[in-house]
Amino acid sequence: MARLYARAAHIRARQGSVEFRFAQSTHPSIVAAKLLAREALHSPHGRTLDLAPEVVVGSIPMEDALEQAKVFTTLPELREPKVADSPQLTIDEIVDPEDKHRGRRREREILRDNMNKLLACKTSREFWELLRKWTDDRPLPPGVTPADLHKSFEARLNPPEEIPHHFDAELHKIIEGLAAFGWVPEPNTCSGSAFAKKSPEPETSEH
C-alpha cells in the first residue's frame, strides 16, 4: 500500500499529462484463467472459499492428476555465465635466464606457473590477493605456545606425588648445599665500586 501511495504522489508531481493503457495479455494460461473466473462469477451455483482445502497425499488418483491442466510461467531461463579460458603459457615462451646452471629449466617452470596464475585472475581482487600472498611475510608458527608454558609451570608448581626412579637424591643434596653456600651481600665500600660483594676466600679478597 505504501508503494502505491508513493507512485500516486510521483504521478501527481509530474508536469505532463499521464495516460494509462491496459496491456491485454495473450498468454493462453492467463486467458483461460480469466474465462474460468468470469464463468464462476456469473454462475448461480458458484461459491468462494476463504482458505484453500488441504490436499492429502494420495487423495487424487495419478490418472486424474495427469489430466489436470499444467501451469506455465514466463520466467526467463537462468543461464550460466560464460567462463573465458585463460591463456596458458608454455615453457618455451619464458625467457631463458642468462646465468648458466643446472636449475635453469626448473626456474623457467616456476616463472611459467606464476605467470599462468596471474593470467588466470578474473578480477582485480584476485590479482591483488595473489600478489599479497607472494610478497607478504608468511606467519611463522609460535615456538612456545601458552599451552606449553602452562604445562611447564604446572609441573614446577605441583611436584609429583611419588618420586620417580630416575631422581638422584644424593645429587639433590649436593646441589642444595652448593646453593646455600653463597656470598653474603654487604655494602659496597670498595674504591671505584669494583666489588659489590665480599668474598670469603682470602686470595680473592686480596685482589
CYANA upper distance limits for C-alpha pairs under 8 A (distance plus 0.5 A):
  1 MET  CA      5 TYR  CA      6.91
  2 ALA  CA      6 ALA  CA      6.72
  3 ARG  CA      7 ARG  CA      6.75
  4 LEU  CA      8 ALA  CA      6.64
  5 TYR  CA      9 ALA  CA      6.65
  6 ALA  CA     10 HIS  CA      6.70
  7 ARG  CA     11 ILE  CA      6.70
  8 ALA  CA     12 ARG  CA      6.72
  9 ALA  CA     13 ALA  CA      6.71
 10 HIS  CA     14 ARG  CA      7.14
 11 ILE  CA     18 VAL  CA      8.02
 25 SER  CA     30 ILE  CA      7.72
 25 SER  CA     31 VAL  CA      7.82
 26 THR  CA     30 ILE  CA      7.96
 26 THR  CA     31 VAL  CA      7.16
 27 HIS  CA     31 VAL  CA      6.72
 28 PRO  CA     32 ALA  CA      6.57
 29 SER  CA     33 ALA  CA      6.67
 29 SER  CA     71 VAL  CA      7.59
 29 SER  CA     72 PHE  CA      7.37
 30 ILE  CA     34 LYS  CA      6.76
 31 VAL  CA     35 LEU  CA      6.86
 32 ALA  CA     36 LEU  CA      6.79
 33 ALA  CA     37 ALA  CA      6.68
 34 LYS  CA     38 ARG  CA      6.75
 35 LEU  CA     39 GLU  CA      6.73
 36 LEU  CA     40 ALA  CA      6.65
 37 ALA  CA     41 LEU  CA      6.58
 38 ARG  CA     42 HIS  CA      6.83
 39 GLU  CA     43 SER  CA      6.46
 40 ALA  CA     46 GLY  CA      6.09
 41 LEU  CA     46 GLY  CA      7.34
 42 HIS  CA     46 GLY  CA      8.32
 55 VAL  CA     59 SER  CA      7.58
 60 ILE  CA     64 ASP  CA      7.24
 60 ILE  CA     65 ALA  CA      6.95
 61 PRO  CA     65 ALA  CA      6.73
 62 MET  CA     66 LEU  CA      6.69
 63 GLU  CA     67 GLU  CA      7.15
 64 ASP  CA     68 GLN  CA      7.13
 86 SER  CA    119 LEU  CA      6.74
 86 SER  CA    120 ALA  CA      5.78
 87 PRO  CA    116 ASN  CA      7.83
 87 PRO  CA    119 LEU  CA      7.28
 87 PRO  CA    120 ALA  CA      8.08
 88 GLN  CA    116 ASN  CA      6.34
 88 GLN  CA    119 LEU  CA      8.48
 89 LEU  CA     93 GLU  CA      6.99
 89 LEU  CA     94 ILE  CA      8.50
 89 LEU  CA    112 ARG  CA      6.96
 89 LEU  CA    115 MET  CA      8.18
 89 LEU  CA    116 ASN  CA      6.96
 90 THR  CA     94 ILE  CA      7.77
 90 THR  CA    112 ARG  CA      7.40
 91 ILE  CA    108 ARG  CA      6.95
 91 ILE  CA    109 GLU  CA      6.71
 91 ILE  CA    112 ARG  CA      6.71
 94 ILE  CA    108 ARG  CA      6.76
 94 ILE  CA    111 LEU  CA      7.83
 94 ILE  CA    112 ARG  CA      7.03
 95 VAL  CA    108 ARG  CA      8.06
 96 ASP  CA    104 ARG  CA      7.83
 96 ASP  CA    108 ARG  CA      7.39
 97 PRO  CA    104 ARG  CA      7.34
 97 PRO  CA    108 ARG  CA      8.46
100 LYS  CA    104 ARG  CA      7.61
103 GLY  CA    107 GLU  CA      6.61
104 ARG  CA    108 ARG  CA      6.77
105 ARG  CA    109 GLU  CA      6.74
106 ARG  CA    110 ILE  CA      6.83
107 GLU  CA    111 LEU  CA      6.82
108 ARG  CA    112 ARG  CA      6.56
109 GLU  CA    113 ASP  CA      6.67
110 ILE  CA    114 ASN  CA      6.70
111 LEU  CA    115 MET  CA      6.66
112 ARG  CA    116 ASN  CA      6.67
113 ASP  CA    117 LYS  CA      6.75
114 ASN  CA    118 LEU  CA      6.89
115 MET  CA    119 LEU  CA      6.73
116 ASN  CA    120 ALA  CA      6.59
117 LYS  CA    121 CYS  CA      7.27
118 LEU  CA    127 PHE  CA      7.06
118 LEU  CA    130 LEU  CA      8.18
121 CYS  CA    126 GLU  CA      6.04
121 CYS  CA    127 PHE  CA      6.03
122 LYS  CA    126 GLU  CA      7.27
122 LYS  CA    127 PHE  CA      8.24
123 THR  CA    127 PHE  CA      6.99
124 SER  CA    128 TRP  CA      6.72
125 ARG  CA    129 GLU  CA      6.54
126 GLU  CA    130 LEU  CA      6.65
127 PHE  CA    131 LEU  CA      6.91
128 TRP  CA    132 ARG  CA      6.59
129 GLU  CA    133 LYS  CA      6.60
130 LEU  CA    134 TRP  CA      6.93
131 LEU  CA    135 THR  CA      6.60
132 ARG  CA    136 ASP  CA      5.83
144 VAL  CA    148 ASP  CA      6.81
144 VAL  CA    149 LEU  CA      7.72
145 THR  CA    149 LEU  CA      7.10
146 PRO  CA    150 HIS  CA      6.55
147 ALA  CA    151 LYS  CA      6.78
148 ASP  CA    152 SER  CA      6.73
149 LEU  CA    153 PHE  CA      6.61
150 HIS  CA    154 GLU  CA      6.45
151 LYS  CA    155 ALA  CA      6.66
152 SER  CA    156 ARG  CA      6.86
153 PHE  CA    157 LEU  CA      6.47
154 GLU  CA    158 ASN  CA      6.25
155 ALA  CA    159 PRO  CA      6.82
155 ALA  CA    160 PRO  CA      8.42
163 ILE  CA    167 PHE  CA      7.27
168 ASP  CA    172 HIS  CA      6.79
169 ALA  CA    173 LYS  CA      6.90
170 GLU  CA    174 ILE  CA      6.95
171 LEU  CA    175 ILE  CA      6.70
172 HIS  CA    176 GLU  CA      6.69
173 LYS  CA    177 GLY  CA      6.71
174 ILE  CA    178 LEU  CA      6.73
175 ILE  CA    179 ALA  CA      6.56
176 GLU  CA    180 ALA  CA      6.66
177 GLY  CA    181 PHE  CA      6.75
178 LEU  CA    182 GLY  CA      8.06
183 TRP  CA    197 LYS  CA      7.35
183 TRP  CA    198 LYS  CA      7.39
183 TRP  CA    199 SER  CA      6.72
183 TRP  CA    200 PRO  CA      7.62
184 VAL  CA    197 LYS  CA      7.47
184 VAL  CA    198 LYS  CA      7.63
185 PRO  CA    196 ALA  CA      7.99
185 PRO  CA    197 LYS  CA      5.68
185 PRO  CA    198 LYS  CA      7.47
186 GLU  CA    196 ALA  CA      7.75
186 GLU  CA    197 LYS  CA      6.23
186 GLU  CA    198 LYS  CA      7.15
187 PRO  CA    196 ALA  CA      7.55
187 PRO  CA    197 LYS  CA      7.99
188 ASN  CA    193 SER  CA      6.95
188 ASN  CA    195 PHE  CA      7.15
188 ASN  CA    196 ALA  CA      5.40
188 ASN  CA    197 LYS  CA      7.31
189 THR  CA    193 SER  CA      7.49
190 CYS  CA    194 ALA  CA      6.57
190 CYS  CA    195 PHE  CA      6.81
190 CYS  CA    196 ALA  CA      8.35
198 LYS  CA    205 SER  CA      7.46
199 SER  CA    204 THR  CA      6.89
199 SER  CA    205 SER  CA      6.24
200 PRO  CA    204 THR  CA      8.30
200 PRO  CA    205 SER  CA      7.67
201 GLU  CA    205 SER  CA      6.71
202 PRO  CA    206 GLU  CA      6.67
203 GLU  CA    207 HIS  CA      7.36
